[in-house]
Amino acid sequence: MRHNEIIRGKLMKNTDNKRKKPCDVSTVITKRRRELRTAKEFRMLIVKILTIAGLLYLFLEHIFGLAVINGEMMYPMLRDGDVVMFYRLDKKYVIGDIIALDISGKQSFLRVCALGGDTVDISDDGKMVVNGNILQEETFFVTEKEDRETQFPITLAENELFVLGDHRTMAEDSRDFGAIPTEKIKGKVISLLLRRRGI
């Protein structure tokens, strides 16, 4: 008798629990909609991240470039460790521009000192002479031509530039490897973004 009462009590308790937790269709639908909305928002986030990454790649690889200066060839204008931005699409160069190019497989930055068609020479007292005129420059160093590979005077082809480092006594430039074709130029420096620490 006691055993039957216990069983009956358990059956009634289970029945009560089922009555307390009815299957609410609207709750299930709402939960499912919330899950779908969360999944959609996640997919949209991934699309946005990929779009931003693609635009950033296009921005830095085809339009602009960022570089850390390596060495002191452009001292004092640019120092080792400085961060610069250069623009890849501007192909119209003028004397005084600082350009990015590869020298011996290493990215370097040098200043344009003569353009296509110009005749370049270096005077005995270390001054740049372009088309018979002394080039007015803001550099602290004498421009030497001794022990350099290029023979002066030199006349540039229409698609060539003559480039020098501002630190004339230590720079590897057109005095060593001659004039450079414009198609080898990677870009024109437009901004010094970050000066190295301590300066």
Number of C-alpha atoms within 10 A of each C-alpha: 5 6 7 8 10 10 11 10 11 11 11 10 12 11 11 11 10 10 10 9 8 8 10 8 9 9 10 11 11 11 12 12 12 12 12 12 12 12 12 12 12 12 12 12 12 12 12 12 12 12 12 12 12 11 12 14 13 12 13 15 12 13 15 20 18 16 18 17 19 17 16 18 24 24 17 12 15 23 18 16 16 19 18 18 20 22 21 19 12 11 13 8 17 13 15 15 16 25 21 23 20 12 13 7 7 8 14 22 29 26 22 19 24 26 23 18 15 19 19 22 21 20 14 11 9 15 19 22 18 19 15 11 12 14 16 10 12 9 15 11 13 14 21 17 20 12 8 14 12 16 12 13 14 17 19 20 15 12 13 20 26 26 26 25 26 27 21 21 13 14 18 18 24 20 24 15 14 18 23 19 15 18 11 12 16 23 24 25 22 14 12 15 13 12 14 14 7 4 6
